[in-house]
Amino acid sequence: MDLLKKDNLNALQKIFSVIAGGFLVGFMWRVRGNHGFGAKWGMFCVAFVIMLFIYALYGKREKMNYEMMPLCAVFAALTTGGWGTLNSQMSGYLSSSANFVGEDSFRYIEISEFSGLIIMLLLGFGWLPLFAISLGALFSKRKYEFKDFFIIVFVYYITVLLSNLTISHYILSVINPEAVEMCAEGIKDAGYEFSPMKAYIVKFGSAAWAKKIPFCRNYFTSINVISSAIGALTSVASTGIVLKDRFNAVFSFLVNTSCAIAITLADFVLILDSDRGVLKGIKTPGFLSQSAWATWEYFTGFIFGFLLLLVIALLPGKYTRSEENYIYTPLIKNKKFSLVYNGILTIFFSFVVILSRAFSFRLNEMTLDNDVFEIVLTVLISSILFFPVFKLIKKNIIDKGMNRPLEMLPWKFAAKILPVYIFVIALVYFFLGSPDDLNLISINYNEIFTAKGFVENWSEGYIFETLIMLVSFIAFNCFYKICVGKKIK
């Protein structure tokens, strides 16, 4: 059952690829929640790993060139948003997240848990819209060029901007009127004569400003989420109408929906113990309560990875099977542009900068705990490795006149490099960082292997979180072996 001897996946391999996708993306989504991998950097890393996996499985296709791997990952990073207080709203409560004048604690008001459900679905749907369309372009029969992606990006951001200024505020007043009312009260309490809508526009949606105002952070974040979802839907429609690619419109809609389902389903772990809503009365086990955030991140990734690979596995064979007479076709024809793009983005940034940054930041947590050190070390490592990496790419593209940055074809390169890439990330995740980051070196093993120590560490969630990450890492590699086969010679 070796993909490299038999180009197309059989039914059993597709099943295993879906399971492997769950373990892989679950592992990576939790990794991105740690220092050194977080925010847009982390989402780039998650998406890049997904691209490597998809290339390893389905990459013997003309469109799957080197340039599209980092482009899809960049699109994923661009639309990475935030959730503020949104991920607790399905509990039926809304937090002020800032104190009113003269009060010593946050206020909590009762809201409909269904408003929380809707906002979480919108959050997920608008999380990866540009990534979804660019990924769909690789399977579509339509030929895509840079200008096509520019059109979709333009449509997305114009829609988001206009929605931020207009319709999203009215939608929120329908979804969660209490959020609007309490935001208005918080703004007034802070001494401003703004309506929530005017405050958002005047302050340009500033999260830093909103965090200081009771209930305002929730309002600003909700507007961003609604606008992103509208932008995602508009981008999907534009793909079908403007670019006349109905396949990709449907595909990207399914990917966005998969992300919406994943983020929302996984969020249930954060609302256990609530005395309201559909989970009323369900007691959270101690180990899960302590690791609820990490568990949400992990299962968001697991469910999304599972559903994404399932969508691809269920595509008709004409969209996924290896192409006869496959010939590598670059997205970029100009040699100099190809050198700069592939040298810097495809290879240097995606491998050197991402990994050296994570290494430096987490090493710093174990040693000096100095922000300057982590930045200097990242720059130093990246600078040292830049020249040999760029020299190699220049040799292939300019000196040899190749149409790609590496001699190896992308699908073969992805199949070989992915296990190595994941292994390096696992080393950084498990063995560097502060004890709070589950650094395995810092664990007191003399304590943990006693009955009392095990119970204490289990109840604090450390063992549970570490186990699901270790199991995921091992399980992915096992299923990957079945799907992709032995190392290519």
Buried (B, 14 or more C-beta within 10 A) or exposed (E): BEBBEEBBBEEEBBBBBBBBBBBBBBBBBBBBBBBBBBEBBBBBBBBBBBBBBBBBBBBBBEBBBBBBBBBBBBBBBBBBBEBBBBBBBBBBBBBBBBBBEEEEEBBEBEBBBBBBBBBBBBBBBBBBBBBBBBBBBBBBEBEBEEEBBEBBBEBBBEBBEBBBBEBBBEBBBEBBEBBBBBBBBBBBBBEBEBBBBEBBBEBEBBBEBBBBBBBBBBBBBBBBBBBBBBBBBBBBBBBBEEBEBEBBBBBBBBBBBBBBBBBBBBBBBBBBBBEBBEBEEEEBEBBBBBBBBBBBBBBBBBBBBBBBBBBBBEBEEEBBBBEEEBEBBBBBEEBEEBBBBBBBBBBBBBBBBBBBBBBBBBBBBBEEEEEEBBBEBBBEBBEEBBEEBBEBBBEBBEEEEBBBBBEBBBBBBBBBBBBEBBEBBBEBBBBBBBBEBBBBEEBEEEEBEEEEBEEBBBBBBBBBBBEBBBEBBEBBBBBBBBBBBEEBE
